[in-house]
Amino acid sequence: MYPSDEPLRIPIEDVLDLHSVSPRDVKAVVEEYLIEASRAGFKALRIIHGRGIGVQRETVRQVLARSERVLSYQDAPAEAGGWGATVVTLK
């Protein structure tokens, strides 16, 4: 389903939708996204991980908790995805 031999190209915007990312790559993609979004000057981000059973959400939040670039994070407002997305404030 996911081509493993080709790099995944993700535009650096203020929203990252992980639905197209293989679960095994989520951690690395979020880590790299935070670096690039910070370099691009973004201060507020939204990471869409989906609702499911919460595995992607937990992976995303583990990365956010360890990142020196992250000031805070929380569930997105209901109109922006609720607990299926996380809003992030960068330093």
trRosetta pair geometry for C-beta under 8 A, 3 or more apart (Angstrom, degrees):
i j d omega theta_ij theta_ji phi_ij phi_ji
1 22 7.8 140 91 -99 99 97
2 22 4.1 -126 44 -68 175 115
2 25 7.8 -152 158 3 155 132
3 6 4.7 17 118 27 125 108
4 22 7.6 10 -91 -22 83 167
8 20 7.8 157 -153 121 123 100
8 21 6.6 81 -178 -113 166 81
8 25 6.8 107 2 149 146 156
8 29 6.7 -30 81 -103 139 119
10 16 6.8 38 172 -134 137 95
10 21 8.0 -3 -74 -75 134 112
10 29 6.8 86 -11 -161 153 108
10 33 6.7 -41 99 -92 142 105
12 33 7.2 171 -115 -145 81 69
12 36 4.6 -118 -103 136 135 117
12 37 5.8 -168 -163 -81 100 62
12 40 5.1 164 135 -35 132 153
12 42 7.9 -147 163 -17 95 131
13 16 7.6 161 65 -65 79 59
14 37 7.5 108 -107 -144 47 118
14 42 5.5 173 -99 -137 81 130
14 44 6.4 26 -158 94 121 72
14 45 5.5 -147 -165 -113 63 56
14 46 6.6 51 140 16 80 82
15 45 7.2 162 -84 -166 32 68
15 46 4.8 -12 -111 66 79 98
15 47 7.8 170 -158 -84 51 29
15 48 6.7 28 -176 -15 96 106
16 29 7.8 162 -179 142 133 105
16 30 7.3 142 115 -109 156 69
16 33 5.2 32 -93 -162 155 156
16 37 7.9 -87 -42 -59 120 136
16 45 6.9 11 1 -180 100 115
16 46 7.5 -177 29 92 63 51
16 47 4.9 -10 64 -117 103 73
16 48 6.9 -164 93 24 51 73
17 20 6.8 59 107 8 94 94
17 48 4.4 -7 -116 58 66 124
18 21 4.6 -60 -159 34 70 121
18 26 5.9 44 -158 -123 133 100
18 29 7.1 139 -119 95 94 139
18 30 7.6 -12 -89 -66 126 98
18 47 6.8 36 -27 179 112 88
18 48 6.2 -165 17 88 77 64
18 49 5.1 11 41 -109 136 57
18 50 7.1 -109 74 -5 99 95
18 56 6.1 164 105 -171 145 134
18 60 7.4 -124 -34 -74 157 123
19 48 6.9 -27 -24 113 95 111
19 50 6.3 106 -85 -53 87 119
21 25 5.4 -125 -180 85 95 106
21 26 5.6 116 120 -88 127 67
21 29 5.2 -92 -139 13 146 169
22 25 4.6 72 65 12 90 108
22 26 7.6 -130 92 -36 48 72
23 26 5.8 -23 -154 -18 39 116
23 55 7.3 10 -146 117 125 126
23 56 6.9 -105 -122 -84 87 92
23 59 8.0 151 -165 -9 78 165
25 28 5.5 -65 -163 50 64 108
25 29 5.3 63 141 -28 90 110
26 29 5.8 -63 -143 39 26 110
26 30 6.1 22 163 -16 66 109
26 49 7.7 66 -151 -128 134 103
26 56 6.0 -144 -130 -136 162 84
26 59 5.1 66 105 118 131 144
26 60 6.9 -77 164 -64 117 75
27 30 6.2 -61 -149 37 24 105
27 31 6.4 24 155 -19 62 109
27 59 5.7 -100 -70 -178 83 110
27 62 7.7 -32 -115 82 103 113
27 63 5.9 172 -144 -70 68 121
28 31 5.7 -55 -147 36 30 114
28 32 6.3 23 159 -12 66 109
29 32 6.0 -60 -148 42 28 105
29 33 6.0 33 153 -24 65 111
30 33 5.4 -53 -141 37 31 116
30 34 6.4 36 158 -23 64 101
30 47 6.7 40 -122 -137 108 147
30 59 7.5 155 7 130 147 91
30 60 5.6 -180 -105 -124 159 71
30 63 4.6 109 105 91 128 166
30 64 7.7 -71 161 -49 130 76
31 34 6.1 -55 -156 29 27 110
31 35 6.9 25 150 -16 61 105
31 63 5.7 -122 -66 -152 75 124
31 67 7.4 -174 -124 -89 67 113
32 35 5.6 -53 -154 34 37 114
32 36 6.3 26 155 -11 70 109
33 36 6.0 -62 -144 44 29 104
33 37 5.8 28 160 -19 68 111
33 47 7.8 118 107 -103 149 111
34 37 5.9 -54 -136 39 26 109
34 38 6.2 29 160 -20 61 109
34 63 7.3 -172 -20 147 139 112
34 64 7.8 170 -86 -101 141 63
34 67 5.4 -67 160 -142 164 154
34 69 5.2 150 164 68 109 141
34 70 6.9 -52 -144 -53 134 96
34 88 7.9 -92 -109 150 98 159
34 90 7.5 163 -157 -103 84 116
35 38 6.0 -63 -155 36 23 110
35 39 6.4 22 152 -17 63 109
35 69 7.2 -166 -87 -34 44 158
36 39 5.5 -52 -145 37 34 114
36 40 6.2 32 155 -18 66 108
37 40 5.6 -57 -146 40 31 111
37 42 4.4 -51 178 46 90 131
37 45 5.7 24 176 -82 159 135
37 90 6.8 -170 115 -54 107 153
38 41 7.8 63 176 -57 30 17
38 42 7.0 -79 -79 55 29 81
38 69 4.7 -86 -75 -150 146 137
38 90 5.5 -165 -97 -168 86 146
38 91 7.9 17 -130 54 117 77
42 45 5.8 71 142 -66 134 92
42 90 6.3 85 104 20 75 142
43 89 6.5 2 160 -157 75 69
43 90 5.3 -132 -141 56 40 91
44 87 6.9 -9 -169 -174 91 99
44 88 7.2 153 -157 81 44 56
44 89 5.9 -16 -101 -105 70 65
44 90 7.4 -133 -58 13 26 84
45 87 7.1 160 85 -157 49 52
45 88 4.3 -12 61 58 99 106
45 90 6.8 62 -8 -30 109 106
46 76 5.8 55 -141 -98 110 128
46 80 6.2 -104 -131 166 149 122
46 81 7.1 134 179 20 123 138
46 85 5.4 15 180 169 99 126
46 86 7.2 163 -155 82 54 41
46 87 5.2 -25 -100 -101 77 70
46 88 7.3 -177 -82 15 27 80
47 60 5.5 171 120 -156 143 140
47 85 6.4 165 83 -161 44 73
47 86 4.9 -10 58 58 98 92
47 88 6.4 44 -9 -17 106 120
48 81 5.8 -134 -115 -121 90 158
48 84 6.7 14 -155 136 76 86
48 85 4.6 -31 -103 -103 61 102
49 56 3.9 -179 -179 124 107 113
49 57 4.9 155 95 -76 143 59
49 59 7.8 170 -142 58 139 93
49 60 5.0 -115 -70 -19 144 144
49 84 6.8 -157 67 -179 64 53
49 85 6.7 151 18 -105 70 42
49 86 6.7 24 0 -2 117 100
50 56 5.9 55 49 54 95 146
50 57 7.9 -123 70 -48 57 89
50 84 5.3 -26 -157 -158 19 98
51 54 7.8 -25 176 -66 47 62
51 82 7.9 14 -87 88 109 106
51 83 6.4 74 -116 94 85 89
51 84 4.2 -50 -56 -89 77 101
52 55 6.6 -58 113 26 131 85
52 56 6.5 80 44 15 139 108
52 57 7.9 -174 59 -12 98 100
54 57 4.8 -58 -154 44 62 120
54 58 5.8 65 148 -27 85 101
55 58 5.9 -57 -152 35 28 110
55 59 6.5 27 153 -17 64 106
56 59 5.6 -55 -149 37 33 112
56 60 6.2 35 154 -19 67 106
57 60 5.8 -56 -149 37 28 111
57 61 6.2 21 156 -14 64 111
57 83 7.1 5 -116 167 153 83
57 84 7.9 -101 -76 -130 117 31
57 86 7.0 136 -143 -44 81 115
58 61 5.8 -59 -143 41 29 107
58 62 6.4 35 155 -24 64 103
59 62 5.8 -52 -150 30 29 112
59 63 6.8 27 153 -15 62 103
60 63 5.9 -60 -158 36 32 109
60 64 6.3 28 150 -17 68 109
60 86 5.8 172 124 18 135 144
61 64 5.3 -50 -140 39 38 114
61 65 6.1 43 158 -25 67 104
61 73 6.8 -170 -122 102 79 140
61 86 6.7 -178 -75 -99 85 159
62 65 5.8 -52 -145 33 28 113
62 66 6.7 14 158 -8 61 110
63 66 6.3 -72 -154 43 28 102
63 67 6.2 34 154 -37 67 111
64 67 5.7 -53 -143 20 31 116
64 70 5.0 129 -166 -114 75 172
64 73 4.7 -4 167 -9 151 158
64 86 7.0 -118 -38 138 159 148
64 88 6.2 -133 -126 -112 126 119
65 70 7.7 -65 -73 77 16 145
67 70 4.4 79 82 -3 109 107
68 91 7.7 -45 147 9 62 143
69 90 5.4 -21 157 -145 90 98
69 91 5.9 -137 -164 25 43 100
70 73 6.2 -21 -172 -34 127 109
70 88 5.9 -70 -129 -164 103 108
70 89 7.4 97 -163 75 65 53
70 90 6.3 -61 -104 -109 44 57
70 91 7.2 22 65 -21 3 88
71 89 4.5 -58 65 106 110 97
71 90 6.2 98 0 170 95 10
71 91 4.9 138 -58 -72 96 66
72 88 7.5 172 92 -154 48 48
72 89 4.7 17 52 43 85 113
73 86 5.3 22 180 170 113 113
73 87 6.7 173 -149 87 64 47
73 88 4.6 -13 -101 -105 99 70
73 89 7.1 -159 -71 19 51 68
74 86 7.0 164 84 -154 20 75
74 87 6.0 -16 63 57 72 91
75 82 6.2 -10 171 175 116 45
75 83 4.8 -38 -131 -94 127 61
75 85 7.4 94 -165 77 58 57
75 86 6.6 -62 -105 -107 33 60
75 87 7.5 25 118 13 20 88
76 80 4.1 -115 168 98 120 102
76 81 4.3 42 69 61 144 95
76 82 6.1 -44 76 -14 85 9
76 83 7.8 -163 39 -66 75 18
76 84 7.5 -53 41 66 118 60
76 85 3.9 4 -3 87 140 103
76 86 6.4 -128 -35 -93 85 9
76 87 4.9 116 -96 -34 70 96
77 80 4.9 68 58 21 80 104
77 82 7.3 -42 132 -81 26 50
77 87 7.7 26 -8 -26 71 140
78 82 4.8 26 -118 -75 52 97
80 85 6.1 -101 131 74 82 143
80 87 7.1 45 109 -63 142 115
81 84 4.6 -115 177 77 91 90
81 85 3.0 52 99 5 148 122
82 85 7.1 94 56 30 35 83
